[in-house]
Amino acid sequence: MTTASTSSRLSVVVIGGGFGGLQAALKLARAPVDVTPVDRRNFHLFQPLAYQVATGALSAAEVAHPLRSIFKRHPNVRVLLAEVSGFDLAGRVVHLGPVVDEPAPPPLHYDALVVAGGAQYSYFGHDEWARAAPELKSIESLIDARGRILRAFEAAEVEQDPERRQAWLTFVVVGAGPTGVEMAGQIGEIARDTLRRDFRTIDPAGARIVLAEAADRVLGTFPPSLSTKAVRALAELGVTTMTHHAVVGLDESSVTMDGPGGNSVVVPTRTAIWAAGVTASPLAKLLADASGAEADRAGRLLVAPDLTVPGHPDAFAIGDMVQVRGGKPLMGVAPVAMQQGRYVAHTIAARRRGDRVRPFRYIDKGNVATIGRARAVADLHGIHLSGFPAWVFWLALHLYYLIGFQNRLVVLIRWVFSFATRGRSARLILGGARATAAGSTAVHGPAGSDRADL
């Protein structure tokens, strides 16, 4: 038995509550169609500010918003908490499974399908590293990372052996993209500003923060001049940038890297954070298996220029889990997923009217990354900003994209308070000693949700 639309109107199923799926559902909610968003989480997570949860600047509830609350004023939208188990594209059916112990949802029939599965961090074939280095994609891993960072200072306070104490006070962030740069900068601020008067035995400012990157520079998608300014700003926060250093080993006590010339570098540390490399959501493979479509080396489904699954014009796939066949690769940033979500919603409505739709074209408005207090870089296509102006631009941009008026207001107040006092209000250690990060990433998490940018 399948669940169908309650009327003769078009029935659209949207898989994933990240930026792409959310934008598609919001735009369709204002059209004369029935919309069913499906996600294994009951909230939309604002991924661009996720690292601030991991560093105690914001609490989890301030960067997440319940999906049902978002759509409560749209009676044509029915939100389902479920996990996708398979697709029958020929029969236009999505098979669902329960998230925990609730009853199994019946299959969903659709007239149009939008799959916005997003991506998850890749440990480059070393999934065992996840136990020692949490990623920054899920609420659980963010809280785990926060606990590890704060617990390291607590352990150093009581550690008697100088070498072991230094290992506790050494932090390694793997990956120098925007997320890694932001994370390293925030740890530097914690050590030098937030905790400077909190301890009696140790000096938190003596912490060593290492940002490891296999490529030749940080922020590889930014102009080289901005990468140089980012390295300078990181150095002011006590962050040591190690480019040309690829991580080849990682456990609970150290990170091993291959440096220039093949030299092995071992950094004793009890706290590593993973911010390198992503792979497509498992939903990409499910769709590929159901449609016979190809996937690239990163597991991304190859879709048509109109973002449809090959051979199935009623099924769309968007966000980090896809790559347009023959098109230019797009960055895993929120604007890509958001523009694709709005495009797909427009396409579905236009086709119903019998109108023709042009292929999807991404409009790149620029790139921005923050490093710390009054420190940021922004590439606005010919206009390069750094320092305080770029930081103010970053603040305004992220407040604009954040979902929910209450969240915007609370986050603004938190930021103003933090700027004035250099404090962090969410410095709570929760959970066990080493919460396992593996397996915590949502199967169909946020699409294109790592970066807000433009």
C-alpha positions in Angstrom: 0.0 0.0 0.0 1.3 3.4 -0.9 0.5 6.8 0.5 -0.7 9.1 -2.3 -1.8 12.7 -2.6 -5.1 13.5 -0.9 -6.3 15.4 -3.9 -5.7 15.6 -7.7 -2.9 18.0 -7.2 0.7 17.2 -7.9 2.4 15.2 -5.1 6.1 16.1 -4.6 8.4 14.2 -2.2 11.5 16.0 -1.0 14.2 13.9 0.6 16.6 15.8 2.9 16.1 18.8 5.2 19.3 20.6 4.4 19.7 23.8 2.4 18.8 22.2 -1.0 15.8 20.2 0.2 14.6 23.0 2.4 14.6 25.6 -0.4 12.8 23.3 -2.8 10.1 22.5 -0.2 9.7 26.1 0.8 9.2 27.3 -2.8 6.9 24.4 -3.5 4.9 25.1 -0.3 3.6 28.3 -2.0 2.5 26.4 -5.1 -0.7 24.5 -5.6 1.0 21.1 -4.9 1.2 18.7 -2.0 4.7 18.5 -0.6 6.2 15.8 1.7 9.6 16.6 3.1 11.4 13.5 4.5 14.4 13.5 6.8 15.9 11.2 9.4 16.3 14.3 11.6 13.4 16.5 12.7 15.5 19.7 12.3 17.4 21.7 9.7 21.0 22.2 10.8 22.7 25.4 9.8 26.0 23.8 8.9 28.0 27.0 8.3 27.9 27.8 12.0 28.3 24.2 13.2 31.9 24.7 14.2 30.8 27.4 16.7 28.9 24.7 18.5 32.1 22.6 18.6 33.9 25.5 20.1 31.3 26.6 22.7 30.4 29.9 21.0 26.8 28.8 20.3 24.6 26.0 21.6 23.1 23.3 19.3 19.6 24.7 19.4 20.8 28.1 18.1 22.0 26.6 14.8 19.1 24.2 14.3 15.4 24.7 13.6 12.6 22.1 13.7 11.3 21.2 10.3 7.7 21.1 11.5 8.0 24.6 12.8 9.3 25.9 9.5 6.3 24.5 7.6 3.6 24.9 10.3 1.8 27.7 8.3 1.7 25.6 5.1 -1.2 23.1 5.3 -0.1 21.5 2.0 3.2 20.4 3.5 3.4 17.1 5.5 6.8 16.5 7.2 7.8 12.9 7.8 10.5 11.6 10.1 11.9 8.6 8.3 14.9 7.0 6.6 15.0 6.2 2.9 15.6 2.5 2.3 15.1 2.4 -1.5 13.7 3.9 -4.7 11.3 2.4 -7.3 11.7 5.0 -10.0 9.7 3.2 -12.5 6.7 2.9 -10.1 7.4 6.4 -8.6 7.6 5.1 -5.1 10.1 5.9 -2.2 10.5 3.1 0.4 11.0 4.3 3.9 12.2 2.8 7.2 11.8 4.0 10.8 14.5 6.1 12.4 14.3 4.5 15.8 11.5 2.3 17.2 8.5 4.1 15.8 6.2 2.3 13.3 7.6 1.8 9.8 6.2 4.4 7.5 4.3 3.2 4.4 5.9 3.7 1.0 5.4 7.2 -0.5 4.0 7.6 -4.0 5.1 10.7 -5.9 4.5 12.6 -9.1 7.8 14.4 -8.7 10.8 13.5 -6.5 13.6 15.7 -5.2 16.6 14.0 -3.5 18.9 16.4 -1.6 21.1 13.9 0.3 24.1 16.1 0.8 27.5 14.7 1.7 29.5 13.3 4.6 33.1 13.6 5.6 35.5 11.0 4.0 38.4 9.6 6.0 40.0 8.5 2.8 39.5 4.8 3.4 40.5 5.0 7.1 37.1 4.9 8.8 38.8 3.9 12.0 40.2 7.4 12.3 36.7 8.6 13.1 37.1 7.4 16.6 40.0 9.6 17.3 39.0 12.6 15.1 35.4 13.6 15.1 34.0 15.4 12.0 31.8 18.5 12.0 28.6 17.3 10.2 26.2 16.1 12.9 25.0 17.5 16.2 26.4 14.5 18.0 29.9 14.9 16.5 29.9 18.7 17.2 29.1 18.1 20.9 31.7 15.3 20.9 34.3 17.7 19.5 33.4 20.4 22.0 33.8 17.9 24.9 37.2 16.8 23.6 38.6 20.3 23.3 37.4 21.4 26.7 38.4 18.1 28.3 41.9 18.5 27.0 42.4 21.6 29.0 40.9 20.0 32.1 43.3 17.0 31.7 46.3 19.2 31.2 45.4 21.0 34.5 46.0 17.8 36.5 48.7 16.1 34.4 52.0 16.0 36.1 54.2 14.7 33.3 55.4 17.7 31.1 55.3 15.6 27.8 51.9 14.2 28.4 50.6 17.7 29.5 51.9 19.1 26.2 50.1 16.4 24.2 46.9 17.4 26.0 47.6 21.0 25.0 48.2 20.2 21.4 45.3 20.4 18.9 45.4 19.2 15.3 42.8 20.2 12.7 43.0 18.2 9.5 42.1 20.0 6.4 42.6 23.7 5.7 39.5 24.5 3.7 37.1 27.1 5.2 35.8 24.8 7.9 39.3 23.8 9.0 40.5 27.4 9.0 37.6 28.6 11.0 37.9 25.7 13.5 41.6 26.2 14.1 41.1 30.0 14.6 38.3 29.3 17.1 40.5 26.9 19.1 43.2 29.6 19.1 40.7 32.1 20.5 39.6 29.7 23.2 43.2 29.2 24.3 44.3 32.8 24.2 41.1 34.7 25.1 38.3 32.6 26.6 40.3 30.4 29.1 43.2 32.8 29.8 42.1 33.2 33.5 40.3 30.0 34.1 43.1 27.7 35.2 45.7 27.8 37.9 48.3 25.2 36.9 48.5 25.6 33.1 48.6 28.6 30.8 46.0 27.9 28.1 47.8 30.4 25.8 50.6 27.9 25.6 48.5 25.5 23.7 49.8 24.4 20.3 47.3 24.4 17.4 48.3 22.7 14.2 46.4 23.1 10.9 47.4 20.3 8.6 46.8 20.5 4.8 48.1 18.2 2.0 47.8 21.0 -0.6 50.3 23.9 -1.1 48.1 26.5 0.7 45.1 27.0 2.9 41.7 28.1 1.5 42.5 26.6 -1.9 39.3 28.0 -3.5 40.3 31.6 -2.6 42.8 33.8 -4.4 46.4 33.2 -3.2 46.6 36.7 -1.7 43.7 36.0 0.7 45.3 32.6 1.6 48.4 34.5 2.7 46.4 36.9 4.8 44.5 34.0 6.3 47.8 32.3 7.3 48.9 35.6 8.9 45.7 35.9 10.8 45.9 32.3 12.0 49.5 32.9 13.2 48.3 35.8 15.3 46.0 33.3 17.1 48.8 30.9 17.7 47.9 28.5 14.9 50.8 26.7 13.1 49.9 26.1 9.4 51.5 23.0 7.9 50.9 22.8 4.2 52.3 20.0 2.1 51.6 17.7 5.0 49.2 14.8 4.3 47.9 12.8 7.2 48.8 9.1 6.9 48.2 8.0 10.5 45.8 9.0 13.3 45.0 7.5 16.6 44.1 8.6 20.2 47.7 9.8 21.0 49.2 11.2 17.8 48.8 12.4 14.2 51.3 11.2 11.6 51.9 13.2 8.4 54.0 12.9 5.3 55.9 16.2 5.0 57.9 17.7 2.1 60.5 15.3 0.7 58.7 12.3 2.2 59.7 13.1 5.8 57.5 11.7 8.4 56.2 14.1 11.0 54.5 12.8 14.2 52.6 15.3 16.3 51.7 13.9 19.8 48.1 15.1 20.5 45.0 13.9 22.4 42.7 16.1 20.3 42.3 15.9 16.6 39.4 17.4 14.5 38.6 16.2 11.0 37.7 18.8 8.4 39.1 17.2 5.2 37.5 15.7 2.2 33.8 14.7 1.6 32.0 12.0 -0.1 28.5 11.8 -1.4 25.6 10.7 0.7 24.7 6.9 0.4 21.5 8.1 -1.2 23.5 8.8 -4.4 24.4 5.1 -4.7 20.8 4.1 -4.0 19.6 6.4 -6.8 22.4 5.1 -9.1 21.4 1.5 -8.4 17.7 2.3 -9.0 18.3 4.2 -12.2 21.4 2.6 -13.7 23.1 6.1 -13.7 26.8 6.6 -13.2 28.6 8.0 -10.2 32.0 9.7 -10.2 35.0 8.9 -8.0 33.6 10.9 -5.1 30.4 8.9 -5.2 28.4 11.7 -6.7 25.5 10.9 -9.0 25.9 12.2 -12.6 22.7 14.1 -13.4 21.4 15.9 -16.5 21.8 19.6 -17.0 18.2 20.1 -15.7 19.3 18.1 -12.5 17.1 15.1 -13.4 18.2 11.5 -12.8 19.1 10.1 -16.3 16.1 8.3 -17.8 13.7 9.7 -15.2 12.5 13.2 -15.9 10.3 13.2 -12.8 13.2 12.6 -10.4 15.6 15.3 -9.5 18.9 15.1 -7.4 20.6 18.2 -6.1 23.4 19.4 -3.7 26.7 17.8 -2.8 25.6 14.3 -3.8 25.4 15.2 -7.5 27.6 16.4 -10.4 26.1 17.7 -13.7 27.4 15.5 -16.5 29.9 17.5 -18.6 29.5 20.5 -16.3 32.0 22.4 -14.2 32.4 20.9 -10.7 30.6 23.1 -8.1 31.8 23.7 -4.6 30.1 22.1 -1.6 28.6 25.4 -0.4 25.1 26.2 0.7 24.3 28.7 -2.2 24.8 25.9 -4.8 22.3 23.7 -3.0 19.9 26.6 -2.4 19.9 27.7 -6.0 19.5 24.1 -7.2 16.6 23.7 -4.8 14.8 26.8 -6.0 15.5 25.8 -9.6 14.0 22.4 -9.2 10.9 23.8 -7.5 10.5 26.3 -10.4 11.0 23.5 -12.9 8.4 21.3 -11.4 5.8 24.1 -11.4 6.8 25.3 -14.9 6.4 21.8 -16.4 3.0 21.5 -14.9 2.1 24.7 -16.7 3.6 23.3 -19.9 6.5 25.9 -19.9 10.0 25.1 -21.1 12.9 25.5 -18.6 16.5 26.2 -19.3 19.3 24.0 -17.9 20.5 24.9 -14.4 23.2 27.6 -14.2 24.9 28.4 -10.9 25.5 32.1 -10.2 28.6 32.4 -8.1 28.5 35.5 -6.0 31.8 35.0 -4.1 33.3 33.2 -1.1 33.9 34.2 2.5 35.6 32.6 5.5 36.1 33.8 9.1 39.2 33.1 11.1 38.4 34.6 14.4 37.4 37.8 16.2 37.4 40.6 13.6 39.4 38.4 11.3 38.0 37.1 8.0 38.7 37.0 4.2 36.2 37.5 1.4 36.5 37.1 -2.3 33.7 39.0 -4.0 34.8 38.5 -7.6 37.4 41.2 -8.0 36.8 42.7 -4.6 39.0 41.2 -1.9 38.2 42.0 1.7 40.1 41.0 4.8 40.2 41.8 8.5 37.3 43.7 10.2 35.3 44.6 7.0 35.3 41.0 5.8 34.3 39.8 9.3 31.3 42.2 9.5 30.3 41.1 6.0 30.6 37.4 7.2 28.4 38.1 10.3 25.7 39.8 8.2 25.7 37.1 5.6 25.3 34.3 8.1 22.6 36.0 10.0 20.7 36.5 6.8 20.9 32.8 5.8 20.1 31.5 9.4 16.6 30.0 9.6 14.2 31.4 12.1 13.8 34.9 13.5 14.4 33.7 17.1 17.6 32.0 16.1 18.8 35.1 14.3 18.1 37.3 17.3 19.7 34.9 19.8 22.8 34.3 17.7 23.2 38.1 17.2 23.0 38.6 21.0 25.5 35.8 21.6 28.0 37.3 19.1 27.7 40.8 20.6 28.2 39.4 24.1 31.2 37.3 22.9 32.8 40.2 21.1 32.4 42.5 24.2 33.6 39.9 26.8 35.6 37.4 24.8 33.4 34.7 26.5 31.6 31.6 25.3 28.4 30.6 26.8 28.1 27.0 25.8 31.3 25.5 27.3 29.7 22.3 28.5 31.3 18.9 28.5 28.6 16.4 27.8 28.6 12.6 27.2 31.2 10.0 27.9 35.0 10.3 27.8 35.2 9.5 24.1 31.8 9.6 22.3 32.1 7.7 19.1 31.7 9.9 16.0 31.5 7.1 13.5 28.1 6.5 12.1 26.6 9.7 13.4 26.3 11.4 10.0 22.8 11.5 8.7 22.2 9.3 5.7 20.5 12.1 3.9 21.9 15.1 5.7 22.1 18.7 4.6 22.7 19.3 0.9 25.5 21.7 0.2 25.5 22.8 3.8 29.1 23.2 4.8 29.4 26.8 3.8 27.0 29.7 3.7 29.1 32.1 1.5 27.0 33.9 -1.1 
